[in-house]
Amino acid sequence: TNNADSERPLLEEEREDPGYRLVQEQMAVEGELEHNNAILTEREEDIKEIQFQIGEVTEIFQDLAVLVSEQGEVIDDVESNIVSTYDRTEEANKELKKAAKHQKAARMQLCTIFMILVVGLIVLCMVLGLFK
């Protein structure tokens, strides 16, 4: 019967009836309340979604902080290895220079010994009279 009442034209007496106006105002207020409740529910769901997303972003930043820390350690290790390699290379160059000096000195000693032997053989041959 409500549908039949809302479809028929309102009589002048019904429009002026304070009870009718009150019902109309109450229905309007209830409609607004339902609308406001729907908006509040939607906003609450949106806020929960934002909170969830903030939690995900927080986890991402924590993971990123761990990765940055680990990469920092790796970079420190690489830097340490580079410095160590440089120091060892410098030491190796010094050792190579020393080895070259020793090798040159050993060659000179070998040449000197060879010359002494040659001179010694010539003197021995002269003493024994092999060169007459």
C-alpha positions in Angstrom: 0.0 0.0 0.0 2.9 2.3 0.5 3.7 2.2 -3.3 0.0 2.9 -4.1 0.1 5.9 -1.7 3.3 7.3 -3.1 2.1 7.0 -6.7 -1.2 8.8 -6.2 -1.3 12.6 -6.1 -1.2 14.1 -2.6 -4.3 15.8 -1.4 -4.0 19.3 0.0 -4.9 18.0 3.4 -2.1 15.5 3.4 0.5 18.1 2.5 -0.6 20.3 5.3 -0.8 17.5 7.9 2.1 17.9 10.4 2.4 14.1 10.9 2.8 13.7 7.2 5.6 16.3 7.1 7.3 14.7 10.1 7.2 11.3 8.4 8.6 12.9 5.2 11.4 14.7 7.2 12.2 11.5 9.1 12.4 9.5 5.9 14.8 12.2 4.4 16.9 12.1 7.6 17.0 8.2 7.5 18.0 8.4 3.8 20.8 10.8 4.7 21.9 8.6 7.6 22.1 5.6 5.3 24.0 7.6 2.7 26.4 8.9 5.4 26.9 5.4 6.8 27.7 4.0 3.4 30.3 6.8 2.9 31.8 6.1 6.4 32.0 2.4 5.6 33.7 3.1 2.3 36.1 5.5 4.0 36.9 3.0 6.7 37.7 0.3 4.1 39.9 2.8 2.2 41.7 3.7 5.5 42.3 -0.1 6.2 43.7 -0.5 2.6 46.0 2.5 3.1 47.2 1.0 6.5 47.9 -2.3 4.7 49.8 -0.5 2.0 51.8 1.5 4.6 52.7 -1.8 6.3 53.9 -3.2 2.9 56.0 0.0 2.2 57.5 -0.3 5.7 58.5 -3.9 5.0 60.0 -2.9 1.7 62.1 -0.1 3.4 63.2 -2.6 6.1 64.3 -5.1 3.4 66.0 -2.3 1.5 67.9 -1.2 4.7 69.1 -4.8 5.2 70.3 -4.9 1.5 72.0 -1.6 1.8 73.8 -2.7 5.0 74.9 -6.0 3.4 76.1 -4.1 0.3 78.0 -1.7 2.5 79.8 -4.7 4.1 80.6 -6.1 0.6 81.9 -2.8 -0.6 84.1 -2.5 2.6 85.4 -6.0 1.8 86.1 -5.1 -1.8 87.9 -1.9 -0.7 89.9 -3.8 1.8 90.9 -6.3 -0.9 91.9 -3.6 -3.3 94.1 -1.9 -0.7 95.6 -5.3 0.3 96.3 -6.1 -3.4 97.9 -2.7 -4.0 100.2 -3.2 -1.0 101.1 -6.7 -2.1 101.8 -5.5 -5.6 104.1 -2.8 -4.3 105.9 -5.4 -2.2 106.2 -7.7 -5.2 107.7 -4.9 -7.3 110.3 -4.3 -4.6 111.1 -8.0 -4.6 111.4 -8.1 -8.4 113.9 -5.2 -8.3 115.9 -7.0 -5.7 115.9 -10.2 -7.7 117.1 -8.3 -10.8 120.0 -6.7 -8.8 121.0 -10.2 -7.4 120.8 -11.7 -10.9 123.0 -9.0 -12.3 125.5 -9.4 -9.5 125.5 -13.2 -10.0 126.3 -12.7 -13.7 129.1 -10.4 -12.9 130.5 -12.9 -10.4 130.2 -15.7 -12.9 132.0 -13.6 -15.6 134.8 -12.7 -13.0 135.3 -16.3 -12.1 135.4 -17.4 -15.7 138.0 -14.7 -16.5 140.1 -15.8 -13.4 139.9 -19.4 -14.7 141.0 -18.4 -18.2 143.9 -16.3 -16.9 144.8 -19.1 -14.4 144.8 -21.7 -17.3 147.0 -19.4 -19.4 149.4 -18.9 -16.5 149.5 -22.7 -15.8 150.2 -23.4 -19.4 153.0 -20.9 -19.4 154.5 -22.3 -16.3 154.3 -25.9 -17.6 155.9 -24.7 -20.8 153.1 -25.6 -23.1 153.5 -22.3 -25.0 157.0 -22.3 -26.4 
